Amino acid sequence: MVDTAEVLLDIRDLDISFASPGETIHAIRGVNLTLRRGETVALVGESGSGKSVTMKAVMGILPANATVNSGSITCSIELEEKKREIDLLKADDAFIRRFVRGKKIAMVFQDPMTSLNPTMTIGNQLIAAIRSHERCSRKQAFSKALNLLREVGITEPERRMSQYPHEFSGGMRQRIVIAIALSCDPEILICDEPTTALDVTIQERILELIVSLQRKRSLSVIYITHDLGVVAKVADYVNVMYAGRIIETGTVIDVFYDPRHPYTWGLLSAIPDVESDEELYSIPGTPPVLSKEPEGDAFAPRNPYALEIDLKAEAPLFKISNTHSAATWLLDKRAPKVERPESLQKRIDKMKREAAEYVR
């Protein structure tokens, strides 16, 4: 872990609402997240938990009906050869376009076809991305684009430069999107479900590519995903989100080997295990509709371990260790002792054995 490294991005008390006809949706409710140099941080949770909205706020690409009610997103930006701490929520769009989006922070989305222009060759798209932030000739940009394609594993880059997105497979298109994201040498890469739209056989290669690029370029990476298998392979730190709030945070070891929130128990129990004879677990119920403020803990209606206080008040983040916290009343010293499900404990013990054998 690199928790003494320089902080590149710091989100504090982020609160965001969306206006829709006749109602307001309170989508993000006090999110805190820190990203340091060289780290890989994962945001995990069901669809609608607020993962992508949080990162869109970082990129300055929230839709027009979004309102940031409070909070800050502090980023270290080099201006006039000096490092300055800038609150991205207070910066205007021109500043974000010039100094942040693409140059400092880049984002890779889950479906490459929504990121690529179908009417432009991939060469022209790469060149446009490079020249939007760098003062260079088209010839220089062309040369850099070729090197980027080689770096992400595209063969015959000279020929590929003149091809269109539809001429590539899904995995190749995602490699091109990654190349465009890296074209202006960002320090932070946000990956929003980067393998979801891909064939299972290609997913592993894309993850390996991102990890190798991170090491080569000393990138800090944020993964947005619902796939805990991906998290286990790549993350240093894990933030579990539910109903617009981070309800458990810790190192990957903390969250996978010592989960404390019942929602995290459910997510881990729902990972398919081909060697198990037990029926695959499914968290009961559905996530809350955030057009109405949850009464008490937002997870309480789906939580088989809910206490009476869960129906009245939302739990604070209880500190478990210097790296691990969870927002569940089960961690209050007055709460009854509740053990995690036996079936989940067996999974955790199995993961520990497999990890020990791998290290050996």
C-alpha positions as CSV (number, residue, x, y, z in Angstrom):
1,M,0.0,0.0,0.0
2,V,1.2,3.5,-0.8
3,D,-0.8,5.5,1.8
4,T,2.1,7.9,2.4
5,A,2.3,9.0,-1.2
6,E,1.2,12.3,-2.6
7,V,-2.6,12.9,-2.7
8,L,-3.7,13.6,-6.3
9,L,-7.4,13.7,-5.8
10,D,-9.5,14.3,-2.6
11,I,-13.3,14.2,-2.5
12,R,-14.9,15.6,0.6
13,D,-18.6,15.5,1.6
14,L,-19.8,15.4,-2.0
15,D,-23.6,15.9,-2.2
16,I,-25.4,15.9,-5.6
17,S,-29.1,16.1,-6.6
18,F,-30.8,15.7,-9.9
19,A,-34.0,17.7,-10.8
20,S,-36.6,15.7,-12.7
21,P,-40.3,16.5,-13.4
22,G,-42.1,16.8,-10.1
23,E,-39.2,15.5,-7.9
24,T,-35.6,15.8,-6.8
25,I,-33.3,12.7,-6.7
26,H,-30.7,12.9,-4.0
27,A,-28.1,10.7,-5.8
28,I,-24.9,11.4,-3.9
29,R,-25.1,11.8,-0.1
30,G,-21.8,12.8,1.5
31,V,-19.1,10.8,-0.5
32,N,-15.5,11.0,0.7
33,L,-12.7,9.4,-1.3
34,T,-8.9,9.9,-1.5
35,L,-6.6,8.8,-4.4
36,R,-2.8,8.9,-3.9
37,R,0.0,8.6,-6.5
38,G,0.4,5.1,-7.8
39,E,-2.8,3.7,-6.1
40,T,-5.6,1.7,-7.6
41,V,-8.9,2.5,-5.9
42,A,-12.2,0.7,-6.7
43,L,-15.7,1.9,-6.4
44,V,-18.1,-1.0,-6.0
45,G,-21.8,-1.4,-5.9
46,E,-25.1,-2.1,-7.7
47,S,-26.3,0.0,-10.6
48,G,-27.7,3.3,-9.4
49,S,-25.5,3.4,-6.3
50,G,-23.8,6.6,-7.5
51,K,-20.4,5.3,-8.7
52,S,-20.4,6.9,-12.1
53,V,-22.1,10.1,-11.0
54,T,-19.3,10.6,-8.5
55,M,-16.6,10.3,-11.2
56,K,-18.6,12.4,-13.7
57,A,-18.5,15.2,-11.1
58,V,-14.7,14.8,-11.0
59,M,-14.5,15.1,-14.8
60,G,-16.9,18.0,-14.9
61,I,-19.4,16.2,-17.1
62,L,-22.5,16.2,-15.0
63,P,-25.7,16.7,-16.9
64,A,-27.5,20.1,-16.9
65,N,-30.1,18.9,-14.4
66,A,-27.5,18.1,-11.7
67,T,-26.9,20.3,-8.7
68,V,-23.8,20.0,-6.5
69,N,-25.3,20.9,-3.1
70,S,-22.1,20.8,-1.1
71,G,-18.6,19.3,-0.9
72,S,-15.2,19.7,-2.6
73,I,-13.1,17.8,-5.2
74,T,-9.5,18.9,-4.7
75,C,-6.9,18.1,-7.3
76,S,-3.2,19.0,-7.5
77,I,-2.7,20.9,-10.8
78,E,0.6,22.3,-12.1
79,L,0.1,26.0,-13.1
80,E,3.0,28.2,-14.1
81,E,5.4,25.5,-12.9
82,K,3.9,25.4,-9.5
83,K,1.6,22.8,-7.9
84,R,-1.7,24.3,-6.8
85,E,-4.6,22.7,-5.0
86,I,-7.7,23.4,-7.1
87,D,-11.3,22.7,-6.1
88,L,-12.7,21.3,-9.4
89,L,-16.2,22.2,-8.3
90,K,-15.3,25.9,-8.3
91,A,-13.4,25.9,-11.5
92,D,-15.1,27.0,-14.7
93,D,-15.6,24.7,-17.7
94,A,-12.8,26.4,-19.7
95,F,-10.3,25.6,-17.0
96,I,-11.5,22.0,-16.7
97,R,-11.1,21.5,-20.5
98,R,-7.7,23.1,-20.6
99,F,-6.0,21.7,-17.5
100,V,-8.0,18.8,-16.2
101,R,-10.0,16.7,-18.6
102,G,-7.6,14.6,-20.7
103,K,-4.5,16.3,-19.5
104,K,-4.7,15.6,-15.7
105,I,-7.6,13.1,-15.5
106,A,-8.8,10.8,-18.3
107,M,-11.7,8.5,-18.4
108,V,-12.4,5.2,-20.1
109,F,-16.1,4.2,-20.5
110,Q,-17.6,0.8,-20.7
111,D,-18.8,0.8,-24.3
112,P,-16.1,1.9,-26.7
113,M,-18.6,2.6,-29.5
114,T,-20.1,5.4,-27.5
115,S,-16.7,7.0,-27.0
116,L,-15.5,6.8,-30.6
117,N,-16.8,8.8,-33.6
118,P,-18.0,6.4,-36.2
119,T,-17.4,8.9,-39.0
120,M,-13.7,9.6,-38.3
121,T,-10.7,7.3,-38.7
122,I,-9.1,6.3,-35.4
123,G,-5.9,8.0,-36.6
124,N,-7.8,11.4,-36.9
125,Q,-9.4,10.8,-33.5
126,L,-6.1,10.2,-31.8
127,I,-4.5,13.2,-33.6
128,A,-7.3,15.5,-32.6
129,A,-7.0,14.3,-28.9
130,I,-3.3,15.0,-28.9
131,R,-3.4,18.4,-30.6
132,S,-6.3,19.6,-28.3
133,H,-3.8,19.8,-25.4
134,E,-0.3,19.9,-27.0
135,R,1.2,22.4,-29.3
136,C,2.6,20.2,-32.0
137,S,2.4,19.7,-35.8
138,R,0.1,17.1,-37.4
139,K,3.2,15.1,-38.3
140,Q,4.4,15.0,-34.6
141,A,0.9,14.1,-33.5
142,F,0.7,11.3,-36.1
143,S,4.0,9.9,-34.8
144,K,2.8,10.0,-31.2
145,A,-0.5,8.3,-32.2
146,L,1.4,5.4,-33.8
147,N,3.4,5.0,-30.6
148,L,0.2,5.0,-28.5
149,L,-1.3,2.3,-30.7
150,R,1.8,0.1,-30.3
151,E,1.7,0.7,-26.6
152,V,-1.8,-0.6,-26.2
153,G,-1.1,-3.6,-28.4
154,I,-2.6,-2.7,-31.7
155,T,-0.7,-4.5,-34.5
156,E,0.2,-2.8,-37.8
157,P,-0.6,0.7,-36.4
158,E,0.3,2.5,-39.7
159,R,-2.5,0.6,-41.5
160,R,-4.9,0.8,-38.6
161,M,-4.6,4.6,-38.5
162,S,-6.8,4.9,-41.6
163,Q,-9.5,2.5,-40.4
164,Y,-12.8,3.3,-38.8
165,P,-14.2,2.1,-35.5
166,H,-16.5,-0.5,-37.1
167,E,-13.5,-2.2,-38.6
168,F,-12.2,-3.3,-35.2
169,S,-13.4,-5.9,-32.7
170,G,-14.8,-4.8,-29.3
171,G,-11.5,-5.5,-27.5
172,M,-9.5,-3.6,-30.1
173,R,-11.9,-0.6,-29.9
174,Q,-11.4,-0.6,-26.1
175,R,-7.6,-0.5,-26.6
176,I,-8.1,2.5,-29.0
177,V,-10.2,4.3,-26.3
178,I,-7.5,3.6,-23.8
179,A,-4.9,5.0,-26.2
180,I,-7.0,8.2,-26.7
181,A,-7.3,8.5,-22.9
182,L,-3.5,8.3,-22.5
183,S,-2.8,10.6,-25.4
184,C,-2.2,13.7,-23.2
185,D,-0.2,11.8,-20.5
186,P,-2.7,12.1,-17.6
187,E,-1.8,11.2,-14.1
188,I,-5.2,9.8,-13.2
189,L,-7.1,7.2,-15.2
190,I,-10.8,6.6,-14.4
191,C,-12.1,3.2,-15.8
192,D,-15.9,3.0,-15.8
193,E,-16.7,-0.7,-16.2
194,P,-13.9,-1.0,-18.8
195,T,-14.6,-4.7,-19.5
196,T,-18.4,-5.1,-19.1
197,A,-19.2,-4.7,-22.9
198,L,-16.5,-7.2,-23.9
199,D,-16.4,-10.9,-24.4
200,V,-15.3,-12.9,-21.4
201,T,-12.1,-14.1,-23.1
202,I,-11.1,-10.5,-23.9
203,Q,-11.8,-9.0,-20.4
204,E,-8.6,-10.5,-18.8
205,R,-6.4,-9.0,-21.6
206,I,-7.8,-5.5,-21.2
207,L,-7.3,-5.7,-17.4
208,E,-3.7,-6.9,-17.9
209,L,-3.2,-4.0,-20.4
210,I,-4.4,-1.4,-17.9
211,V,-2.3,-2.8,-15.1
212,S,0.8,-2.8,-17.3
213,L,0.2,0.7,-18.5
214,Q,-0.3,1.8,-14.9
215,R,3.1,0.5,-13.9
216,K,4.8,1.8,-17.0
217,R,3.3,5.3,-16.7
218,S,3.0,5.5,-12.9
219,L,-0.7,6.1,-13.2
220,S,-3.2,6.3,-10.4
221,V,-6.3,4.4,-11.4
222,I,-10.0,4.5,-10.2
223,Y,-12.1,1.5,-11.2
224,I,-15.9,1.8,-11.3
225,T,-17.3,-1.8,-11.3
226,H,-19.9,-4.2,-9.8
227,D,-17.5,-7.1,-10.5
228,L,-15.7,-8.0,-7.3
229,G,-13.5,-10.5,-9.3
230,V,-12.0,-7.5,-11.1
231,V,-11.5,-5.7,-7.8
232,A,-9.7,-8.6,-6.3
233,K,-7.2,-8.6,-9.2
234,V,-6.4,-4.9,-9.5
235,A,-7.3,-2.8,-6.4
236,D,-5.3,-1.5,-3.5
237,Y,-8.3,0.1,-1.8
238,V,-12.0,-0.7,-2.1
239,N,-15.0,1.7,-1.5
240,V,-18.4,0.0,-1.4
241,M,-21.2,2.3,-2.3
242,Y,-24.9,2.0,-1.6
243,A,-27.7,4.6,-2.2
244,G,-25.2,7.4,-2.9
245,R,-23.0,6.8,0.1
246,I,-19.8,4.9,0.8
247,I,-20.8,2.3,3.4
248,E,-17.5,0.4,3.7
249,T,-14.0,1.3,2.8
250,G,-10.7,-0.4,3.3
251,T,-7.8,-2.1,1.7
252,V,-8.6,-5.0,-0.6
253,I,-7.5,-7.4,2.2
254,D,-9.8,-5.6,4.7
255,V,-12.9,-5.8,2.5
256,F,-12.4,-9.3,1.1
257,Y,-11.1,-11.1,4.2
258,D,-12.8,-9.1,7.0
259,P,-16.0,-7.5,5.5
260,R,-18.2,-5.9,8.2
261,H,-21.2,-4.4,6.5
262,P,-24.1,-6.8,5.7
263,Y,-24.3,-5.3,2.2
264,T,-20.7,-6.2,1.6
265,W,-21.5,-9.7,2.9
266,G,-24.2,-9.9,0.3
267,L,-22.0,-8.8,-2.6
268,L,-19.2,-11.3,-1.7
269,S,-21.8,-14.1,-1.2
270,A,-23.2,-13.4,-4.7
271,I,-19.9,-14.1,-6.5
272,P,-20.4,-17.3,-8.5
273,D,-18.3,-20.3,-7.3
274,V,-18.1,-23.2,-9.7
275,E,-16.8,-25.5,-7.0
276,S,-19.7,-24.9,-4.6
277,D,-22.9,-26.9,-4.4
278,E,-24.7,-24.1,-2.7
279,E,-27.4,-22.0,-4.4
280,L,-26.1,-18.7,-5.7
281,Y,-27.0,-16.0,-3.2
282,S,-29.0,-12.9,-4.2
283,I,-29.5,-9.9,-2.1
284,P,-33.2,-9.6,-1.4
285,G,-35.3,-6.6,-2.6
286,T,-34.2,-3.6,-4.7
287,P,-32.1,-0.4,-4.1
288,P,-34.2,2.5,-2.7
289,V,-35.6,5.2,-4.9
290,L,-33.7,8.3,-3.9
291,S,-36.4,10.8,-4.8
292,K,-37.5,10.2,-1.2
293,E,-34.9,10.5,1.6
294,P,-34.4,7.1,3.2
295,E,-35.8,6.8,6.7
296,G,-32.9,5.5,8.8
297,D,-30.4,3.3,7.0
298,A,-31.0,3.0,3.3
299,F,-30.1,-0.7,3.3
300,A,-32.3,-1.6,6.3
301,P,-35.3,-2.9,4.2
302,R,-33.0,-5.4,2.5
303,N,-30.9,-6.2,5.5
304,P,-31.7,-9.5,7.4
305,Y,-29.5,-8.3,10.2
306,A,-31.1,-4.9,10.6
307,L,-31.5,-3.5,14.2
308,E,-34.3,-1.3,15.4
309,I,-32.1,1.7,15.2
310,D,-31.5,1.0,11.5
311,L,-35.1,2.1,10.8
312,K,-34.6,5.4,12.6
313,A,-31.0,6.6,11.9
314,E,-28.3,6.2,9.4
315,A,-25.1,4.7,10.9
316,P,-21.9,6.7,10.8
317,L,-18.7,5.2,9.5
318,F,-17.3,3.2,12.5
319,K,-13.5,2.9,12.4
320,I,-12.3,-0.7,12.6
321,S,-8.6,0.0,11.9
322,N,-6.4,2.7,10.4
323,T,-7.5,1.6,6.9
324,H,-10.9,0.0,7.5
325,S,-14.3,1.6,8.3
326,A,-17.9,0.6,7.8
327,A,-21.3,2.3,8.3
328,T,-23.3,-0.3,10.2
329,W,-24.9,-0.1,13.6
330,L,-23.6,-3.7,14.2
331,L,-20.2,-2.1,14.9
332,D,-21.7,0.0,17.8
333,K,-20.4,-1.3,21.1
334,R,-24.1,-1.5,22.3
335,A,-25.1,-3.7,19.4
336,P,-25.6,-7.5,19.8
337,K,-22.8,-9.6,18.4
338,V,-23.7,-10.8,14.9
339,E,-21.3,-13.1,13.0
340,R,-21.1,-13.0,9.2
341,P,-22.9,-15.9,7.4
342,E,-21.2,-19.3,7.7
343,S,-21.3,-19.8,3.9
344,L,-19.5,-16.5,3.4
345,Q,-16.9,-17.4,6.0
346,K,-16.2,-20.6,4.2
347,R,-15.6,-18.5,1.0
348,I,-13.3,-16.2,2.8
349,D,-11.3,-19.1,4.3
350,K,-11.1,-20.6,0.8
351,M,-9.8,-17.3,-0.7
352,K,-7.1,-17.1,2.0
353,R,-6.0,-20.7,1.3
354,E,-5.8,-20.0,-2.5
355,A,-3.9,-16.8,-1.9
356,A,-1.4,-18.6,0.4
357,E,-0.9,-21.2,-2.3
358,Y,-0.4,-18.6,-5.0
359,V,2.2,-16.7,-2.9
360,R,4.0,-20.0,-2.1
